[in-house]
């Protein structure tokens, strides 16, 4: 299976293995001052998890690293709001993040945090190398100072109007405009205001350290020009990166007038900390050092390690320009990013997800709906915003669950295994397809023998299609086209349903038992194959399928080249041995009968602050949206009766 190691093995640090393909995977470190919403989850951790699971199925040696980004202004601001210390905020929300990701079945090898001694050590070591190599400069910069608060205002303590032409967003932060995505300097804001007291700040001089990106331009461009092609970077990442290069690189400040952060090891700047854009990406390295003291075997080993990074598009410049420049400037042999997968935005109903405004569905709220994590994973991944923004709607969630998971995938698996499970000689009580014959018999839960399967025309045609699909699946996944990979896997399920219908297996059982056995064993092989191909996307679903097939997780098809699994896919009738006894089949998905959205003035759902989420009698009220979530008709009638009374 694609899960990380368990038990004793999980406590043994992973290291690169000579002669194997070693894949280092990171997902953008989620900021610790809030609960992650669905857009955050699909943009980084879930997408990276799917790729990590796929790589494990292929037999690659994988290390998946993530953690909470804990330093900076946003933490200080949240601590002020909740009247506690920054460390208490970090402890609280780190635990919340971990709980959400555990529920979504994210298979981190190490989920750490940046407020650690290891982070300080690595950040300061890299800084000293940059200082030694003369890539840093000192400069006086003008920064906004609030007289009322008696402090310099860091970027996120400032709001104002975006200066970008045709944007004019009036709630842009001091470091970036959330609307147009442009990175800003605080003094560029029009009509700035202090977020703490709403006073108008004044400009004041302050000394800071800068990374001289223009001096690193040649090294950086050489890296980008090569790796963007070799690593098949996502198109939005390429566009964002070259836009930065065309605009001309500028020296970027790496220090801030804050207390909560990694201290700058320089006498002149000892009262300052590192700016979060410099500090946060180094968190990947420090979290790896928490996993193993031999972290350099991952991070300073570009000949044997491939680095894949996942994030939302607004994080791209930090990973394609800033972080590589920082590492290149040390002069050391760092493992630089090979491939970047950046998503566009997942929007919510009629607007955008927003952590700051509490708009959207947050991770803990998804859990409270009682809709299984596998359904959420499937919906987010089939709706993954790979090339353009996509939209989350409750009605679409219902439609995809009922039509794609229940009627396509679940129906195929249940039809096959239920037919096999019927004892020989027992009449069937239900119809199958459009057939009215009720005397269809089974195989007593035993996989039948299938002589002549290679020459069975319908089966041969199916196997050729499936072989092509598996090849396309691997090609898509290797290029991190996750949505495409999922659609291809689901196409195999659709082909399976068509195969069953075209074969009329319920008639074959009485008229041509040998052909029926070929169809049923082949279909059961497809069930096994689907458990493999869909494991990266829906791991718990795959475990349930293996349970119904009476197979241990380690018996799953692994897609390892050395195992010859491509050859197995061309002969699905050979995937399960003759005489194998399957387990007890049962429906894998429940129908979502009705989702009713009652829109009033506001059509947003707050997962945190605006209104308390309540699940009463099957009705969840989503801040002026009523979503009725029921899983059977009796509940629907009960709710209707209660509403009438």
Rosetta blueprint (number, residue, H / E / L):
1 X L
2 X L
3 X L
4 X L
5 X L
6 X L
7 X H
8 X H
9 X H
10 X H
11 X H
12 X L
13 X L
14 X L
15 X L
16 X L
17 X L
18 X L
19 X L
20 X L
21 X L
22 X E
23 X E
24 X E
25 X E
26 X E
27 X E
28 X L
29 X L
30 X E
31 X E
32 X L
33 X L
34 X L
35 X L
36 X L
37 X E
38 X H
39 X H
40 X H
41 X H
42 X H
43 X H
44 X H
45 X H
46 X H
47 X H
48 X H
49 X H
50 X H
51 X H
52 X H
53 X H
54 X H
55 X H
56 X H
57 X H
58 X L
59 X L
60 X L
61 X E
62 X E
63 X E
64 X E
65 X E
66 X E
67 X E
68 X E
69 X E
70 X L
71 X L
72 X L
73 X H
74 X H
75 X H
76 X H
77 X H
78 X H
79 X H
80 X H
81 X H
82 X H
83 X L
84 X L
85 X L
86 X H
87 X H
88 X H
89 X H
90 X H
91 X H
92 X H
93 X H
94 X H
95 X H
96 X H
97 X H
98 X H
99 X H
100 X H
101 X H
102 X H
103 X H
104 X L
105 X L
106 X L
107 X L
108 X L
109 X L
110 X E
111 X E
112 X E
113 X E
114 X L
115 X L
116 X L
117 X H
118 X H
119 X H
120 X H
121 X H
122 X H
123 X H
124 X H
125 X H
126 X H
127 X H
128 X H
129 X H
130 X H
131 X H
132 X H
133 X L
134 X L
135 X L
136 X E
137 X E
138 X E
139 X E
140 X E
141 X E
142 X E
143 X E
144 X E
145 X E
146 X E
147 X L
148 X L
149 X L
150 X L
151 X E
152 X E
153 X L
154 X L
155 X H
156 X H
157 X H
158 X E
159 X E
160 X E
161 X E
162 X L
163 X L
164 X L
165 X L
166 X L
167 X L
168 X L
169 X L
170 X L
171 X L
172 X E
173 X E
174 X L
175 X L
176 X E
177 X L
178 X L
179 X L
180 X L
181 X L
182 X L
183 X E
184 X L
185 X L
186 X H
187 X H
188 X H
189 X L
190 X E
191 X E
192 X E
193 X E
194 X E
195 X L
196 X L
197 X L
198 X L
199 X L
200 X L
201 X L
202 X E
203 X E
204 X E
205 X E
206 X E
207 X E
208 X E
209 X E
210 X E
211 X E
212 X L
213 X H
214 X H
215 X H
216 X H
217 X H
218 X H
219 X H
220 X H
221 X H
222 X H
223 X H
224 X H
225 X H
226 X H
227 X H
228 X H
229 X H
230 X H
231 X L
232 X L
233 X L
234 X L
235 X H
236 X H
237 X H
238 X H
239 X H
240 X H
241 X H
242 X H
243 X H
244 X H
245 X H
246 X H
247 X H
248 X L
249 X L
250 X L
251 X L
252 X E
253 X E
254 X L
255 X E
256 X E
257 X L
258 X L
259 X L
260 X L
261 X L
262 X L
263 X E
264 X L
265 X L
266 X L
267 X H
268 X H
269 X H
270 X L
271 X L
272 X L
273 X E
274 X E
275 X L
276 X H
277 X H
278 X H
279 X H
280 X H
281 X H
282 X H
283 X H
284 X H
285 X H
286 X H
287 X H
288 X H
289 X H
290 X H
291 X H
292 X L
293 X L
294 X L
295 X L
296 X H
297 X H
298 X H
299 X H
300 X L
301 X L
302 X L
303 X L
304 X L
305 X E
306 X E
307 X E
308 X E
309 X E
310 X E
311 X E
312 X E
313 X H
314 X H
315 X H
316 X H
317 X H
318 X H
319 X H
320 X H
321 X H
322 X H
323 X H
324 X H
325 X H
326 X H
327 X H
328 X H
329 X H
330 X H
331 X L
332 X L
333 X L
334 X L
335 X L
336 X L
337 X E
338 X E
339 X E
340 X E
341 X E
342 X E
343 X E
344 X L
345 X L
346 X E
347 X E
348 X E
349 X L
350 X L
351 X E
352 X E
353 X L
354 X E
355 X L
356 X L
357 X L
358 X L
359 X E
360 X L
361 X L
362 X E
363 X H
364 X H
365 X H
366 X H
367 X H
368 X H
369 X L
370 X L
371 X L
372 X L
373 X H
374 X H
375 X H
376 X H
377 X H
378 X H
379 X H
380 X H
381 X H
382 X H
383 X L
384 X L
385 X L
386 X L
387 X L
388 X L
389 X L
390 X E
391 X E
392 X E
393 X L
394 X H
395 X H
396 X H
397 X H
398 X H
399 X H
400 X H
401 X H
402 X H
403 X H
404 X H
405 X H
406 X H
407 X H
408 X H
409 X H
410 X H
411 X H
412 X H
413 X H
414 X H
415 X H
416 X H
417 X H
418 X H
419 X H
420 X H
421 X H
422 X L
423 X L
424 X L
425 X L
426 X L
427 X L
428 X L
429 X L
430 X L
431 X L
432 X L
433 X L
434 X L
435 X L
436 X L
437 X L
438 X L
439 X L
440 X L
441 X L
442 X L
443 X L
444 X L
445 X L
446 X E
447 X L
448 X L
449 X L
450 X L
451 X L
452 X L
453 X H
454 X H
455 X H
456 X L
457 X H
458 X H
459 X H
460 X H
461 X H
462 X H
463 X H
464 X H
465 X H
466 X H
467 X H
468 X H
469 X H
470 X H
471 X H
472 X H
473 X H
474 X H
475 X H
476 X H
477 X H
478 X H
479 X L
480 X L
481 X L
482 X H
483 X H
484 X H
485 X H
486 X H
487 X H
488 X H
489 X H
490 X H
491 X H
492 X H
493 X H
494 X H
495 X H
496 X H
497 X H
498 X H
499 X H
500 X H
501 X H
502 X H
503 X H
504 X L
505 X H
506 X H
507 X H
508 X H
509 X H
510 X H
511 X H
512 X L
513 X H
514 X H
515 X H
516 X H
517 X H
518 X H
519 X H
520 X H
521 X H
522 X H
523 X H
524 X H
525 X H
526 X H
527 X H
528 X H
529 X H
530 X H
531 X H
532 X H
533 X H
534 X L
535 X L
536 X L
537 X L
538 X L
539 X H
540 X H
541 X H
542 X H
543 X H
544 X H
545 X H
546 X H
547 X H
548 X H
549 X H
550 X L
551 X L
552 X L
553 X H
554 X H
555 X H
556 X L
557 X L
558 X L
559 X L
560 X L
561 X H
562 X H
563 X H
564 X L
565 X H
566 X H
567 X H
568 X H
569 X H
570 X H
571 X L
572 X H
573 X H
574 X H
575 X L
576 X L
577 X L
578 X L
579 X L
580 X L
581 X E
582 X L
583 X L
584 X L
585 X L
586 X L
587 X L
588 X L
589 X L
590 X L
591 X L
592 X L
593 X L
594 X E
595 X L
596 X L
597 X L
598 X L
599 X L
600 X L
601 X L
602 X L
603 X L
604 X L
605 X L
606 X L
607 X L
608 X L
609 X L
610 X L
611 X L
612 X L
613 X L
614 X L
615 X E
616 X E
617 X L
618 X L
619 X E
620 X E
621 X E
622 X L
623 X L
624 X L
625 X L
626 X E
627 X E
628 X E
629 X L
630 X E
631 X L
632 X L
633 X H
634 X H
635 X H
636 X H
637 X H
638 X H
639 X H
640 X H
641 X H
642 X H
643 X H
644 X H
645 X L
